[in-house]
């Protein structure tokens, strides 16, 4: 089912970020989330996800990923590498996503402080039509993840595609 980022925004508002990973060679960012029960029906009308309510959000092809992990109490920004990406997302997992998510602008140099925690960019011509920012907050951490890509694809725990946004060469409907 082709959907819009407006529907994704409403579905993923307050979803719990559980973890994720990045594959730079395939230019895919994968996030594991658990949407709020009341918002799941915006994308899923017939399936029962009671056995495993996790969904995977795939962002592809990715041209830009920028992340920031801050320890506000210490006023410190922690940096990490691609190899540490999954561990960092697992560590910050459990927080609810904050709006706006889809269509959020790319952060400017000073938006997240004097440096960022992680940056990966591709010189490929694709992966530039859609944007999202995934932000969570806790007492100890502030985590922001920006991605620029062409397609957002949502899968259930069995791997079935629930929804996808139209790519740059597709038309919805």
Backbone as numpy.savetxt, mean C-alpha at the origin, in Angstrom:
# Nx Ny Nz CAx CAy CAz Cx Cy Cz
-13.10 -8.05 -11.60 -13.94 -6.87 -11.60 -13.05 -5.63 -11.60
-13.24 -4.77 -12.56 -12.51 -3.50 -12.59 -13.23 -2.53 -11.66
-12.45 -1.86 -10.82 -13.02 -0.91 -9.86 -12.27 0.41 -9.96
-12.66 1.35 -9.13 -12.01 2.66 -9.12 -11.23 2.84 -7.83
-10.34 3.80 -7.83 -9.59 4.08 -6.60 -10.51 4.69 -5.54
-11.62 5.30 -5.93 -12.58 5.81 -4.94 -13.17 4.65 -4.13
-13.52 3.56 -4.80 -14.04 2.39 -4.09 -12.94 1.78 -3.23
-11.73 1.70 -3.74 -10.62 1.18 -2.94 -10.39 2.04 -1.71
-10.49 3.35 -1.86 -10.30 4.27 -0.74 -11.29 3.97 0.38
-12.55 3.82 0.03 -13.57 3.53 1.03 -13.38 2.13 1.63
-12.94 1.18 0.82 -12.75 -0.19 1.31 -11.57 -0.28 2.27
-10.49 0.39 1.95 -9.27 0.24 2.75 -9.13 1.27 3.88
-10.06 2.21 3.96 -10.04 3.14 5.09 -10.17 2.33 6.38
-9.26 2.54 7.29 -9.22 1.84 8.59 -8.86 0.36 8.49
-8.44 -0.11 7.32 -7.96 -1.49 7.23 -6.68 -1.61 8.05
-6.43 -2.78 8.57 -5.22 -3.01 9.36 -4.11 -3.47 8.42
-2.99 -2.76 8.45 -1.82 -3.16 7.68 -1.10 -4.26 8.46
-0.98 -5.43 7.86 -0.37 -6.57 8.54 1.08 -6.81 8.12
1.44 -6.40 6.93 2.81 -6.60 6.45 2.89 -6.37 4.96
4.03 -6.72 4.39 4.21 -6.54 2.96 5.63 -6.81 2.54
5.85 -6.69 1.25 7.19 -6.89 0.70 7.27 -6.20 -0.65
8.48 -6.06 -1.13 8.71 -5.45 -2.43 9.63 -6.37 -3.23
9.32 -6.48 -4.52 10.17 -7.24 -5.43 10.60 -6.27 -6.52
11.82 -5.78 -6.40 12.30 -4.78 -7.36 12.48 -5.35 -8.75
12.84 -6.62 -8.87 13.07 -7.18 -10.20 11.76 -7.30 -10.99
10.65 -7.60 -10.29 9.35 -7.69 -10.96 8.54 -6.41 -10.81
9.08 -5.44 -10.03 8.45 -4.14 -9.83 7.05 -4.27 -9.24
6.98 -5.04 -8.15 5.71 -5.27 -7.46 5.87 -4.93 -5.99
4.90 -4.20 -5.46 4.78 -3.97 -4.03 3.55 -4.74 -3.58
3.71 -5.61 -2.58 2.60 -6.41 -2.07 2.37 -6.06 -0.61
1.15 -5.70 -0.28 0.78 -5.40 1.10 -0.30 -6.37 1.55
-0.18 -6.84 2.78 -1.20 -7.69 3.37 -2.01 -6.83 4.33
-3.32 -6.82 4.12 -4.21 -5.98 4.92 -5.43 -6.79 5.36
-6.06 -6.30 6.41 -7.34 -6.87 6.83 -8.35 -5.74 6.88
-9.20 -5.65 5.86 -10.20 -4.58 5.83 -11.22 -4.75 6.95
-11.78 -3.64 7.37 -12.85 -3.63 8.34 -14.02 -4.44 7.80
-14.66 -5.23 8.65 -15.77 -6.10 8.20 -16.87 -5.32 7.51
-17.16 -4.13 7.99 -18.26 -3.35 7.41 -17.90 -2.80 6.03
-16.63 -2.76 5.68 -16.21 -2.18 4.39 -15.88 -3.24 3.34
-15.77 -4.48 3.77 -15.40 -5.56 2.84 -16.41 -5.71 1.70
-17.67 -5.49 2.00 -18.72 -5.69 1.01 -18.63 -4.71 -0.15
-17.88 -3.63 0.01 -17.72 -2.70 -1.11 -17.05 -3.37 -2.30
-16.21 -4.38 -2.04 -15.56 -5.11 -3.13 -16.04 -6.54 -3.23
-16.42 -7.13 -2.13 -16.73 -8.56 -2.11 -18.17 -8.75 -1.67
-19.00 -9.25 -2.53 -20.41 -9.36 -2.17 -20.85 -10.78 -1.89
-20.15 -11.78 -2.39 -20.66 -13.15 -2.23 -19.75 -14.05 -1.41
-18.47 -13.81 -1.39 -17.56 -14.76 -0.73 -17.54 -14.56 0.78
-17.33 -15.65 1.49 -17.20 -15.61 2.93 -15.72 -15.69 3.26
-15.18 -14.61 3.82 -13.76 -14.57 4.17 -13.52 -14.89 5.63
-14.48 -15.53 6.31 -14.36 -15.77 7.74 -13.15 -16.64 8.07
-12.81 -17.59 7.23 -11.68 -18.48 7.51 -10.36 -17.71 7.50
-10.21 -16.78 6.61 -8.99 -15.97 6.53 -9.35 -14.61 5.93
-9.53 -13.60 6.78 -10.01 -12.30 6.30 -8.93 -11.42 5.67
-7.70 -11.93 5.55 -6.63 -11.11 4.97 -6.81 -10.98 3.46
-6.45 -9.80 2.97 -6.41 -9.54 1.55 -5.01 -9.08 1.20
-4.63 -9.29 -0.04 -3.35 -8.79 -0.52 -3.62 -7.70 -1.55
-2.93 -6.58 -1.39 -3.00 -5.50 -2.35 -1.69 -5.48 -3.12
-1.77 -5.75 -4.41 -0.59 -5.73 -5.27 -0.57 -4.42 -6.04
0.55 -3.75 -6.04 0.75 -2.52 -6.79 1.80 -2.84 -7.85
1.44 -2.64 -9.14 2.38 -3.00 -10.22 2.05 -2.27 -11.50
2.91 -2.16 -12.47 4.36 -2.12 -12.25 4.71 -0.84 -11.48
5.60 -0.98 -10.56 5.97 0.13 -9.68 7.12 0.92 -10.29
7.00 2.24 -10.23 8.13 3.08 -10.67 8.80 3.76 -9.48
8.03 4.02 -8.41 8.58 4.73 -7.25 8.02 4.17 -5.96
8.89 3.92 -5.00 8.49 3.57 -3.63 9.32 4.44 -2.70
8.64 5.17 -1.84 9.32 5.99 -0.84 8.69 5.64 0.51
9.51 5.36 1.49 8.99 5.02 2.81 9.68 5.85 3.88
8.95 6.09 4.94 9.51 6.81 6.07 9.06 6.14 7.36
10.01 5.79 8.18 9.75 5.19 9.49 10.36 6.10 10.53
9.49 6.72 11.31 9.95 7.67 12.32 9.64 7.17 13.72
10.53 7.52 14.63 10.31 7.31 16.06 10.08 8.70 16.64
8.81 9.13 16.70 8.52 10.52 17.08 9.08 10.93 18.44
9.04 10.03 19.41 9.54 10.38 20.74 11.03 10.70 20.72
11.75 9.98 19.88 13.20 10.19 19.79 13.55 11.18 18.68
12.54 11.60 17.93 12.76 12.50 16.78 13.83 11.94 15.85
13.64 10.66 15.50 14.61 9.95 14.69 13.92 9.28 13.51
14.61 9.26 12.37 14.15 8.55 11.19 15.06 7.34 11.02
14.46 6.16 10.88 15.23 4.93 10.69 15.29 4.60 9.20
16.46 4.27 8.70 16.60 3.88 7.31 16.64 2.35 7.22
16.25 1.84 6.05 16.29 0.40 5.83 16.48 0.11 4.35
16.85 -1.13 4.05 17.15 -1.56 2.68 16.02 -2.43 2.14
16.13 -2.77 0.87 15.16 -3.67 0.25 15.12 -5.00 0.99
16.27 -5.50 1.40 16.31 -6.78 2.12 15.61 -6.70 3.47
15.50 -5.52 4.05 14.86 -5.34 5.35 13.39 -4.91 5.23
12.94 -4.68 4.01 11.61 -4.12 3.77 10.50 -4.95 4.42
10.47 -6.25 4.19 9.42 -7.11 4.74 9.45 -7.11 6.27
10.64 -7.13 6.85 10.76 -7.10 8.31 10.23 -5.80 8.89
10.51 -4.70 8.22 10.02 -3.39 8.69 8.50 -3.35 8.62
7.92 -3.80 7.50 6.46 -3.78 7.39 5.81 -4.72 8.41
6.45 -5.82 8.69 5.94 -6.72 9.73 5.99 -6.05 11.10
7.06 -5.33 11.36 7.23 -4.66 12.66 6.22 -3.52 12.85
5.90 -2.79 11.80 4.95 -1.68 11.93 3.51 -2.15 11.71
3.36 -3.41 11.32 2.03 -3.97 11.07 1.16 -3.93 12.31
-0.14 -3.91 12.07 -1.10 -3.87 13.16 -1.79 -2.53 13.28
-1.23 -1.53 12.60 -1.84 -0.20 12.63 -2.89 -0.05 11.55
-3.87 0.80 11.81 -4.92 1.05 10.82 -4.44 2.09 9.82
-4.80 1.85 8.56 -4.45 2.79 7.50 -5.25 4.07 7.65
-4.57 5.17 7.38 -5.18 6.49 7.49 -5.42 7.07 6.11
-6.49 7.85 5.97 -6.79 8.52 4.71 -6.02 9.81 4.61
-5.78 10.31 3.43 -6.11 9.73 2.13 -5.10 8.63 1.76
-5.56 7.67 0.99 -4.70 6.57 0.56 -4.44 6.69 -0.94
-5.46 6.45 -1.74 -5.30 6.39 -3.19 -5.39 7.79 -3.80
-4.45 8.08 -4.68 -4.40 9.38 -5.32 -3.61 10.42 -4.54
-3.05 10.01 -3.42 -2.27 10.95 -2.60 -1.06 11.45 -3.39
-0.71 12.71 -3.22 0.43 13.24 -3.97 1.76 12.67 -3.48
2.72 12.67 -4.38 4.07 12.23 -4.01 4.63 13.21 -2.99
5.25 12.70 -1.93 5.79 13.61 -0.91 6.93 14.47 -1.47
6.95 15.72 -1.06 8.05 16.61 -1.42 9.22 16.36 -0.48
10.35 16.89 -0.80 11.58 16.64 -0.04 11.43 16.91 1.45
10.71 17.95 1.82 10.60 18.31 3.24 9.38 17.71 3.95
8.50 17.04 3.20 7.27 16.51 3.81 7.55 15.53 4.94
8.54 14.70 4.77 8.82 13.65 5.75 10.12 13.89 6.51
10.59 15.09 6.49 11.81 15.40 7.23 13.01 15.54 6.31
14.19 15.65 6.90 15.39 15.91 6.12 15.86 14.71 5.28
15.35 13.52 5.58 15.72 12.34 4.80 14.54 11.37 4.81
14.59 10.36 3.96 13.58 9.31 3.98 14.24 8.00 4.40
13.43 7.06 4.82 13.95 5.77 5.29 14.33 4.85 4.15
13.58 4.93 3.05 13.76 4.00 1.93 13.29 4.67 0.66
14.03 4.45 -0.42 13.62 4.96 -1.74 14.07 3.97 -2.80
13.15 3.62 -3.70 13.47 2.79 -4.85 12.76 3.39 -6.05
13.47 3.54 -7.16 12.87 4.12 -8.36 13.32 3.36 -9.58
12.44 3.32 -10.56 12.72 2.69 -11.84 12.78 3.76 -12.92
13.61 3.54 -13.90 13.67 4.45 -15.05 12.75 4.02 -16.18
12.01 2.93 -15.97 11.10 2.43 -17.01 10.00 3.47 -17.26
9.46 3.50 -18.48 8.46 4.51 -18.80 7.08 4.24 -18.19
6.82 3.01 -17.74 5.50 2.70 -17.17 5.54 2.78 -15.64
4.40 2.53 -15.02 4.33 2.57 -13.57 4.16 3.96 -13.01
3.49 4.84 -13.75 3.43 6.24 -13.33 2.03 6.84 -13.28
0.99 6.05 -13.56 -0.35 6.64 -13.69 -1.17 6.68 -12.39
-0.79 5.91 -11.38 -1.57 5.86 -10.14 -0.64 6.05 -8.94
-1.24 6.58 -7.85 -0.44 6.84 -6.65 -1.23 6.41 -5.42
-0.48 6.03 -4.38 -1.11 5.72 -3.09 -0.13 6.00 -1.98
-0.69 6.32 -0.83 0.13 6.54 0.37 -0.52 5.75 1.51
0.26 4.84 2.08 -0.22 4.00 3.17 0.45 4.49 4.45
-0.35 4.99 5.38 0.17 5.59 6.60 -0.45 4.93 7.82
0.38 4.64 8.80 -0.09 4.14 10.09 0.62 4.89 11.20
-0.02 4.95 12.34 0.56 5.61 13.51 0.35 4.73 14.74
1.33 4.73 15.63 1.18 4.11 16.94 1.83 5.05 17.95
1.85 4.66 19.20 2.50 5.50 20.21 3.99 5.64 19.94
4.58 4.60 19.34 6.03 4.57 19.17 6.52 4.89 17.77
5.68 4.68 16.76 6.15 4.83 15.38 5.15 5.59 14.51
5.70 6.22 13.49 4.92 6.82 12.41 5.49 6.24 11.12
4.65 5.56 10.34 5.10 4.91 9.12 4.29 5.43 7.95
5.01 5.84 6.89 4.39 6.31 5.65 5.06 5.59 4.49
4.24 5.13 3.56 4.73 4.42 2.38 4.01 4.97 1.17
4.78 5.54 0.24 4.23 6.08 -0.99 4.61 5.17 -2.14
3.67 4.92 -3.05 3.95 4.11 -4.23 3.33 4.78 -5.45
4.08 4.75 -6.55 3.57 5.18 -7.85 3.63 3.94 -8.74
2.49 3.62 -9.37 2.39 2.41 -10.19 1.31 2.62 -11.24
0.94 1.58 -11.95 -0.15 1.67 -12.92 -1.42 0.97 -12.46
-1.29 -0.12 -11.71 -2.45 -0.94 -11.36 -2.43 -1.31 -9.88
-3.61 -1.26 -9.26 -3.82 -1.81 -7.92 -4.69 -3.05 -8.10
-4.24 -4.17 -7.56 -4.96 -5.43 -7.69 -5.19 -6.00 -6.30
-6.43 -6.37 -5.99 -6.78 -6.91 -4.68 -7.08 -8.40 -4.82
-6.43 -9.20 -3.96 -6.65 -10.65 -3.96 -7.07 -11.11 -2.58
-7.87 -12.16 -2.54 -8.24 -12.71 -1.24 -7.15 -13.68 -0.78
-7.36 -14.31 0.36 -6.34 -15.19 0.95 -6.06 -16.42 0.10
-6.98 -16.79 -0.79 -6.74 -17.94 -1.66 -6.02 -17.54 -2.95
-5.83 -16.24 -3.16 -5.16 -15.75 -4.36 -6.10 -15.33 -5.47
-7.40 -15.48 -5.25 -8.38 -15.06 -6.27 -8.42 -13.54 -6.35
-8.46 -13.02 -7.58 -8.54 -11.58 -7.78 -9.96 -11.12 -7.44
-10.05 -10.17 -6.52 -11.33 -9.60 -6.11 -11.62 -8.37 -6.97
-10.60 -7.54 -7.16 -10.79 -6.30 -7.92 -9.45 -5.82 -8.44
-9.51 -5.05 -9.49 -8.32 -4.42 -10.05 -8.72 -3.07 -10.63
-7.79 -2.13 -10.57 -8.05 -0.86 -11.23 -7.65 -1.01 -12.69
-8.19 -0.20 -13.53 -7.84 -0.23 -14.94 -6.42 0.26 -15.12
-5.66 -0.43 -15.93 -4.32 0.03 -16.27 -4.39 1.18 -17.26
-3.25 1.74 -17.62 -3.25 2.91 -18.51 -3.81 2.62 -19.89
-3.83 1.34 -20.30 -4.34 1.00 -21.63 -5.70 0.31 -21.58
-6.32 0.26 -20.37 -7.62 -0.36 -20.20 -8.67 0.71 -20.00
-9.91 0.32 -20.21 -11.00 1.25 -19.88 -11.96 0.52 -18.94
-12.41 1.20 -17.87 -13.32 0.57 -16.94 -14.64 0.22 -17.61
-15.27 -0.83 -17.09 -16.59 -1.17 -17.57 -16.53 -2.36 -18.42
